[in-house]
Amino acid sequence: MDKSFKNKLAYLILFFILGFAFIVRIWNVSNNPAGFFCDEASIGYNAYSVLTTGRDEWGTKLPLLFKAFGQYTDPVYIYSDIPLIKLFGLSEFSVRLASVFYGTLAVLAIFLLSGELFNLKIGLLAALLLAISPWHIHFSRIGFELISATFWLPFSLFLFLKSLKNFKKYYFLTILSSSVTFFTYYPIKIIWPLLLLATFFIFFSKTKHWLKSKRFWLTNVAIAVVFVVLMLPYLKNNSFLSRWMEVKNSSLTFGSFLVGYWNHFSWDFLFKTGDIGFPGQFVTRHSVKGLGELYVFELPLIVLGLSFLVIRKKYREFFLLLFFLLFYPLGTVFTDIKPQATRSIIGVIPFQIVSAYGLGQLVFWVKGKKLKLLIVLVFLTVAAASFFNFLKLDRVYPDYSADFWGWQYGPKEIVDYFRTKTKNYDGLYMTGYFNAPEIFLKFYDPNHLCKNCFIGGIDRYDAKKKQLFALRVEETKNIKFSYRIKKIIYYPDGKGAFYIIEPNF
């Protein structure tokens, strides 16, 4: 079989892996997770605002950082969402669709990076492992900006490795891509510069001549100047550091740092429970109950992968992936909550690459075609069983993750109902029992057609006005006036979530 045919076959397999990854990520994406968190609504509304007015919700023209809930959100995901909102309108689907695309593109990026580090076979294995990764699939179906980093960072690293062979063609692209990577997700601002610097020194025998290149210094200086000019307003008003100031652990000790760091490599986090079942972690948004962030079958592959890198004397690749793994917890360890699947999401990339290399080398190492075939069949069987187990667990995910500590199901149903009744009432009030509830009025009524819709509870009751209230079932126990239930909104598991009531007038 000639090399040309092998390459064509590899790209054909990659095409099917990408198609599979896309289908898994887009299937029923509007309804699972059930609900729509305020961060998703903020991202979508700001993208819509820029699309329609050229400004964010606060009136800032084409911002580099988007103000949201007292902090500032990185821009890459928001700007990426604009064409999708243009095509499909402002909806949960259009906001989450950007994650679907980034999740699929990340599979392509890990193929390119692994192929550049090793070969096309390892690239295909890494792509397949990422395509079925529970950690990655989960965040590829949610409108959070973090998923964009899982494409841009490995893609930038791929371009950096390509520039080792062709500096003139790829280095400028590397710097541009790296700049985009920097603005994908806040933890990446810590991880990516360290990884880029480490890569520079790991491959120093190939990069040291860059230090004598005018093109190298001119490119870096030009990008640095542009960066400082663009960031200066955000540095002056401290908005660049606002997210850090919000999440940092002011009582962090060296001991708690080590414990938090180690937790990212613990059996419980990686292979047993993920962060949803980790002690002290009660938020259900970040992972699926019943399994870890990685599949159990990946553990021996990770051990084999690191071992074979040393045995095969792939020292550069070993240290690059080792530093990648060592750096990935740094987005979480300085915060109050650790480990956390969101802030450490970039770790999914090196884990899959190392696992793929371990499997590839195991197949290469054993003798005999039958034994090689047996190993491949066992891997495919175990991987398929693990993946279908994840799908089974993910199917019931909406039943326990729709409440306040999950996806806060209900605002869409409430606002949709309000919009049909706005002419019949003096005031329509949605309970404030949501994170940043005001954003849902903006997202589900972007043209402000329901001008008498507000956030509020029974404290806004006025016997002289005709009003409508959307309240938690629990809130209705404290009502002192008589009322009629106009509509009941149920959680996906069938339990009552909200009563929409009309006081007797």
N, C-alpha and C positions, 0 to 999 in steps of 0.2 A: 504494500500500500504506500504510494508516494506521499510526500509531505504536503503537496497541494491538496490532495484529496482529504488527508487527515485534518487539515486546517478548515476545509469547507464543511466537513462533518462536525468538527468542534463548534463552528459558528451556527450550524443548524441546530445542534443540541442546545446551545446557548439561547437561540431564538425560542425554543420550546420552554426552557426554564424561565425565561423572562415572561412569556405568555402565561405560564402557570402562576408565577409570582404575582402578576397583575390581577388575575382572576381571583386568587385567594384574598388579595387585599381589597378589591373593590366589591366583592360579593356582599350585598345587604349592608353596605357601609353606612347608610343613613340611619339604620335602626340598631346596629350593634357596633359600639356601645349605645345603649338606649338612654337618650338624654343628650344634652349639649352643654358642655361646661363653659363658664364665663370667659375663659381664655380663648376658646374657639370662637365664641361670639365676638369678642374684641378683635381678634385677627380678621375675621370675615367682615365686620362692619368697617374697620379701618381700610381694608382693601377696597371695599365698595365706595367708601368716601373718597379715596384717592382716585378711583376710577371715574366717579361722577363729578368731583369738584377739583381734583388736583391737590387736595389737602386732607389731612387726617381729621379725626373727629374733634380735635381741639383747634383746628384752623391752621395748623402748621403746613406749609407748602412742601410737598415731597420730602418728608423728614428722613433722616438717616437712622434715627431711633424713634420708636413710636411710644408715646406716653400711654400707660395702661395701669390703672389701679395703684397709683403711687410709685410705679416703677417704670422702666423703659424696656420695650421688647425689640429684639433684633429684627431687621427689615427684610431679610431674604425671603422668608416664607410668605410674608404679607404681599410683597411685590410679585412673587410667583403666583399668588392666588388671583391676582387681578384679571388675567385673561380668562381664567376658568369661570369667574363670576360674570365676566362679560358674556361668555358663551351660555352659561346655565342659570344665570341669575343668582341672587343672594340666597343661599340655602345651606343647610347642613351638608348636603351632598357636595356642593361646589367647594366649600371650605375644606372638607375632608379629602376631596379628590386630589388636591395638591400633595397630601401625604401619600396617597396611593401611587402617584407618579414618582415622587421622591423615593418611596420604598422600593419601587420597581427599578428605578435608575441606580439605586444603591447596589442592587444585585449585579448590574452591569459594571459598576465601578469596582466592586470587589473582584470580579472576573478579570478586569484590566490590571488591577494592582497585583493580584496573585499570579496572573500570567506573566507579568513583567518581572516579578520576583523569582518565579520558578518556571512554569510552563503552562500550556493551555489546559492540560488535564487537571492540574491543581486548581487552575482558575475555574474550571467547570465544577469541580467538587465544592470549592468555596462558594460559588454562586448558588449551587443547589442547597447547601447548608443554610445560607442566608435566606433563600427563598422560603424555607420551611421553618425558620427560626421563630419560636413563640414570642421572644423578646422583640424581635424586629417587626413581625406581623402585627402585633398589638399596637405599636406606635405608628404603623403605616396605615392605620384605619382611624386615626384621631387627628384632629386639626391642630396639632401642637408644632411649634417651629423646630423642635429638636430633631425631627426625622430628616430635615434637610441636611443636617451635619453628616448623617451616615452616607450621603452621596458625595458632598463636596469635599470632605476631608480625605477619604481614600482616593478620590479622583485627583485631588491636588497632589497627593503623595505619588500617585502614578505619574503625573506630569513631571514631578521632580526627578523621579528615577529615569524617565525618558530624557530629561535634560542632561543627564550624565553622559548620554551617548550623542546627543545633538543639542548643545547649549544654545546656539543661535535660534533654533526652531522652537524649542520648548521652554526656555527659561522665563521669557516674558509671560507666556501663558501660565506658567507655574505661579508667578507672582500675582497675576490677575486672579487666578483661581484661589490662591491662598487668601487674598484680600476678601473675596466673597465668603470663603470658609470662616474667616474671623467674625463675620456678622451673621452667622447662622444661628448660634445658640450660645448663651453666656458662658457655660463651662468650657466651651471650645476656646475661648479667649485665654484660658490657662493651659489647656492641653496642647493645642495646635502649635503655638510658638515653641514650646519645649520639645515636641516631637520633631518639628522641622529642624530645630537646632541640633538635636541628637542625630538626625539623619545626615545632616551636613558633615558632622564629625565622624560618624560611622563609615561614610564613604569619602573620607578626607583625601585619600590617595587620588580620587577622581575629581574632587571639588577644589583642592588647594590651588590649582591654576586659575580658578575663577577670581581669586583675590588679586591677580595681576591684570584682570580684564576690565577695561573701561566700561564695557557694556554692562557688566555685573554691577559696578558701583553706580553708574548712571541710572540704571533701572531701579535699584534699591532706593537711591536718594529721591528719585522722582516720585515713586510710590509713597515713600515716607512723608514727603512734603504734601502731597495730595491728602494723605491720611490725616496729617496734623491740621490742615486747613479745614477739612470736612468735620473733624472731631472737636475743634476748638470750642464751638458754642456749647457742646455737651460736656466738655471738660470744665468749662468755666462755671456752669450751673450745677455741677456734680451729678448730672443725670446719668452720665456714663457709669458711675459707681453706685447708682441708686439700688440696683438689683443686689449687688454685693452687700450693701449696707443692710438690706432687708433680710437676707437669708444667712448671713454670717453668724457663727456661734461665738458670742462674746465671752463665754466661759470655757472655751476650748482649752484643754490641757494636752500635754504630750501623750499621756496615757489614753485619753479618750480619742485622740487623733489616731493612735496605733490601732485601737480597737475598731474604730470606724473604717480605717483603711483595710484591715484584715477582713472585716465583714464582707467586703466586695469579692473576696476569694473564698468565702466560706461555702461549705456544702449546702447549708440551708438556702442561702441567697441564690447560688448558681444552679443548684440541681434539685432542690427539694420544694421550697415554698415560694421563691421569688421574694419581692419586697412586700407583697400583700399579706403574707403570713409571717413576716419577720416580727420579732418581739417589738412592741411599741409602734408598729406601723398599722394604722387603722384605716387609712385611705384606700379605697378599692379601685381607684382610677388607673393604677399603674401596672397591674399585671393580673393574671388569671389564677384563681385558686386551684391548687392541686398539682402544680409543677413549678420548677424553677425557671430562671431566665434562659437556661440552656437545657438541652436534653441530657439525660444521664449517660447515654451511649457516647456522648462527646468527651467525657472525662478521660477514658483510656486513650482516645485519639489525641487529646491535648498533650497528655504525657508522652505519647509516642512522637508527636510532632516536634516538641521541644528536644526530645532525646535524639531524634534522627537529624535535626538541624546541626547538632554538635557532632554526631557520628559522621555525617557527610561533610563536615567541615564547612558548613554554610554559616560562617561566623557573622558576616555582615547581616544576613537575613535574620539570624538568631537574635542578635542584639537589637535590630530594628523592631522586631515583633515583641521582644522582651520589654523594651522601653515602652512600646505601645501599651502593653498590658500593665506595666507599672504606673503609667501616667493616667490610665483611664479612670481611677477612682478620685482623682484630684478635683473634679467638678463637684464632688459631694462631701468630702471629708471635712471641709471647713464649715459645714452647715450643721443645723440642729438635727436633721433627719438623715440617718445613714445606716445601711446603704439605701439608695433610692434608684429605682430603675430608670427614671427620667434623666436625671443629671449625669448618670453613668452610661447612657445608651451607646456611646461610641465604642464601648468595650466589646460590643457584639461583633465588630469588624475583626480585630485580631484573634478573638477566640475561634471564629469560623475559619480564618486562614490557617491557623495552627492545626486545627482539627483536620482540615482538608489535606494539609501536607502530611500529617500523621497517617491518614488512611492511604494516601497515594504511595507513600514510601513503604507501608506495610505490604501492599499489593505487589510493589516492585521487588521487595526484599524476599518474599517467599518464592519457592521454586515449584514449577509445575503449573500448567495452564488450569488444570482442574482445581487445584487449591486456590489459585488466584480467583477463579470464577466463583468458588464457594465463598470466599471472603466478600466479594462484591455482592453476591446474592444475600448473604447474612446481613451486610450493611443496609442494603436496600429494604430488606424485610423489617429490620429493627427501626430504621428511619421512618418507613411508612407507618408502622404500628405506633410509633411515638407521635408522628404528625396527626394521625387520625384520633389518637387520644386527646391531643391538644384541641382538635376541632370539636370533639365531644364536650370537653370542659368549656370551651369558648361559647358553645351553643347556649349554655345556661348562664353565662356571664351576665347578661342583662337583668336576670332575676334578682341578683343580690348587689348590683353595682349602680342602681338607678337612684338611690336615695341621696341625702345631703353629702355623705362622705364619698359618694361616687360621682355620677354624672348629672345629678340634680335634675332629674326628669320633671317636666311639667310646664316650664315657661312657654314653650311653643304652643301647647294646647290651650293654655290660659289666654295668651295674647291673641291667638287665632279666634277664640270665642269672643273676646272683648271687641275685636274689630267688627264682628257681625252685630254687636249690640250697642255700639258707641252712641248712636243717635237716640237711644231710649233712656239714657241715664245722664245725670249731672256729673257723676264721677265714677270711674271704674278703677279699683285698687287691687293690685297684685301684692301678695305678702312679700316682705323683705327677707324671707327665710331662704335666701340664695346668696352665694358669693357674688358681689357686685351686681345686684338684681337690675339696676338701671340699664345695663348693657343689653339686656334681653328685650326691653321695650324698643331700643334703637335697632337691634338686629332684626326682630320679627315685624317691625313697623318702620322701615328705614325712611319712608316718605312722611312719617309723622301724621298719618291720617287719623289716628285715634288721639286727638288733642286733649281729651279729658281722661286719658289713661295715666295712672300714677302708681308709684310704689307706696304701699302703706297697708296697715292692718286695721283692726276694729277701733283703734284710737282715732281714726279719721271719720268715725261714724257721726253723721249729722242728721237728726230726725227730720229736719226741714228739707232735706234733699233726697232725690231718688238715686240710690247708689247700688253698686255691685261690688262684691268682695270675693277674691280668690284666696282662700286660706288653707293652711294645712289642716288635716282632719283634727290634729291635736289642738289647734288654736280655737276651734269652734267650741270647745268645752268651757271657755272663759267668756262666751258671749252673754250679755245681759239683756239684749233686746230679742224680740221674736223675729224670725226670718223664714224664708223658703229656700230650699236647695234647688237651684236651677240646673246644675250639672255636677257630676262627680267625675274626677279624673283619676284613673287607676294606674298604679305602677305595672310594669310588665308581668310581675308575678301575680297580679290580680288583686292586690291589696289597695285599699283606698288611699290616695295620696293627697288630693285637694278637693275641697268643696267650693263650688262657686255659688255664693248665696246672695239673696236679695232681701234686705230688711223690709219688714212689713211697713208700708208707707201709710 
